[in-house]
Amino acid sequence: MYFDSVSAALAMDGHGPYVWAAYGLSLAVIAMLIMAPVLRKRRLLRELRGEYRRRQQSESASSVELS
């Protein structure tokens, strides 16, 4: 290993905070890029279910009125 200890690897000769911040930011952006479509799909499915239920209720209500 290039560094003598874990603390030396984290410090990286004084550059550690910048390097680890860049890694953290990159991981956060990648996580958001992965999660955004998943969350969008959930929201769309929830909206479609609600619309389907509203249509079913309105159709059943209109069929009751016709009877």
Helices and strands as residue ranges (DSSP letters): H 6-11, G 12-14, H 16-66
